[in-house]
């Protein structure tokens, strides 16, 4: 519900968080940054995401124009996912988030190690 409210907001932060503001979306985008992958491959790359949550996440990213879903009419059926041009523009932002975390992770880890 909140996703739809923010999606049509006048605030660019609300709109962007409606697309990216879940625990898994940036991770899925990062997993697809250099490859086309099938559902099982994405699940294996990420590891700790449930299949139900991955299904929902992929569907929402497709609806938002961040990734393509290509269905091949073969037996057995095959579906592949890859980033759209729009989705690829998010890669530098997600990499920057990872760099930010790397810069600040050590201080957090040190605090945790020294806290009784």
N, C-alpha and C positions, 0 to 999 in steps of 0.2 A: 504494500500500500504506500509506504513512505517513498519507495523508489519512484513510483509514478508521480507523486506530488512534486518531488524534487526534479524529476526529469523535465518538467515543463515550467520550472521556476525562471524568474528573470535573473537570478544570481548564477554566474558561471561556476562558482564553487559548488553550489547545490547540484547543478546539471552534471558536472564532471564526477562528483561523488556518487550520483545516481548510477553512473556507468561503472565506476571503479571502486566504489566504496564497500566492497565486501572483502572478507578475509582471503578468498581464493582467487578473485579475478586477476589481480596483478600477477599472481603466481602462475596461473594458466597462460596469461599473455607471455610471461617470461619463458615458460616452457616451450612455447611455439615460436620464439623469436627467430630461430634459424632453421626451422623445419616445418614440413607438413607432417601431421601425425594422426594416427587413428586413436579412437577412444581408449583402448587398452594401453597404448603406448603413452598417452598423456597421463593416464592413471598410474602407470609404472614410474614415470619420471617424477611425479609429485609424491606418490606413495601414500601419504597420510590422509588423503581426501576420500570421502565415501563416494561410491558410484552414483548415488542419488544426488548428492551435492554437485558432483562434477557434471552430471547431466543437466541440472538446472543452470549451472554457471555457463556451460557451453551454449545453451539455448539463449540465455540473456545476452551474452556477448555477440551471438549471431544477430539477434534482434536489434542490437545497438550498432551494428555495422562494423564491429571490431574484428570479427573473424568470419571466414567462409566455411560452410559445411557442404562438402561435395559427396553426393551419393552415387555410387557406381552400381549399375544394375547387373550384378554378377551373382553367381552362386559359389560360395556363400556371399551374402551382401557385404559390401565394403563402404565405409563412410570415412572420409578424411577431413581434417580441420587444418586451416592455415590462416594467418593474419591477413587482413585486408590492408590496403595502403593506409587507411585511417588507423588501423590497429598498429601498424609498424611505427607510426609517429609517436606511439606511447613508449616504445622501447627505451629511448634516451631518458625519459622521465623515470621509468621503473629502475633503470640502472643507477640513476642519480640517487634514488631512494636507498638502494643497496649500499652505495658509497657512503651515504649519510649514516646508515646503521653501522657500517664498518668503522667509521670514525668515532662513534660513540659507544660501541659495544664494549670495548676494552674497559672503559671507565665504569660501566655498569657491572661487568664481570668482576672487576677488582673490588667494587663495593660489596657485591654478594659474597665474595671470598673472605672479606674482612669482617663481615657482620656475624656476630655470634649467634 
